[in-house]
């Protein structure tokens, strides 16, 4: 089990650095000036704790940016982006959603 969790965390860390399938909520699009720098902060995020990453998969984080609390979350979908997919499956499509905490 630990190996699987570690493998998922590595895949998620790599995915965050690719900036693929990123969805910014309207609050982020309208309220954040520098989306490129925000993406860099999410890519380099490493402050995982038991509170924000209880399963050790590196699939969620929160940070302060431009004076706003921002959440990001990785989800796992099938090829059609309709249903959940095993995060270790080669068919898994990851998506990254970025939102303001106040939108949650």
N, C-alpha and C positions, 0 to 999 in steps of 0.2 A: 504493500500500500504506500509506504513512504517513497518508493521509487517512482510510482505513478504520480504522486503529488509533486515530486521534484521535477519530473518530466513535463507535467502541465505548467508548472511555474516557469521553467526554461522556455517553453513554447510561447507563453504569454509575455514574458520579458522580451523575447525576440519580436513578437508581433507588435508590441507597443513602439518599437523602434522603426517599424516599416511605414507607419501612417497610412495604412490601408483600411478601408471600410470604417472610417471614422464618421460618427454622426454627432454634430453639435446641436444642442437644443437651441430654441429661439432665444432663450435668456443668455446663453453663451455668445451666440452670433451677434446679438444686439448690445450686450453689456461688456464684452471683452474686446479690447482694442487690438492686442497683439496675439492672434491665434497661432502664429508660427512659434513664438516663444512659449506659449502655453503648451503646445505639442512637444516642445523640447523638454519642458518640465515633467510632463507625463512620461515621456520616453525614459528619462533619467531617474524617475521616482524609485526610491529604494527604502523608504521608511515604513516597511511592512512590520506590523505588530500583530499580536494575537487579537487585538480589538478590531483592526481594519482588515485583517487577513486570517480569519480563524481556521481556514482549511489549508493555508500555506500555498495556495495556487497563484498568488499574485494577480488576481482578477479584479481587484477593486483598490482604489486609493482616493485620498482626499488631500487637498493642498490649498494654501492661500495664494491667490494670484490677482494682482491689481486690486488688492483690498477686498476681494471676494473669495468665499469658500467655494471650491470647485470639487465635484465628485467625478470620477471616471470609473467605468465598469466594462469588463469584457464579457460578452455572451457568446455562446456556441450554437451554430446553426448548421443545418444540412445544406446541400448544394443550392436548393431553391430558396434558402433563407426563410423557411416556413416553420421548421420544427427543430427542437433541441437535437444536438449531435454530441456524441462522445468527444471530449476535447483532445483525446489521443488518436482519434480516427484520422486517416489521411484525407477523408472527405469533409472534415470539419472546416467551416468558414467562421472565423472569428469576426466579431464586430466590436467596436469601441464606442461607447456612448459617453459623451462629456456634457455635464450639466452643472448649473449653479445649485448649491445646496438648497437654496430657497425654492427651487423648482420641484424638489423631491416631495 
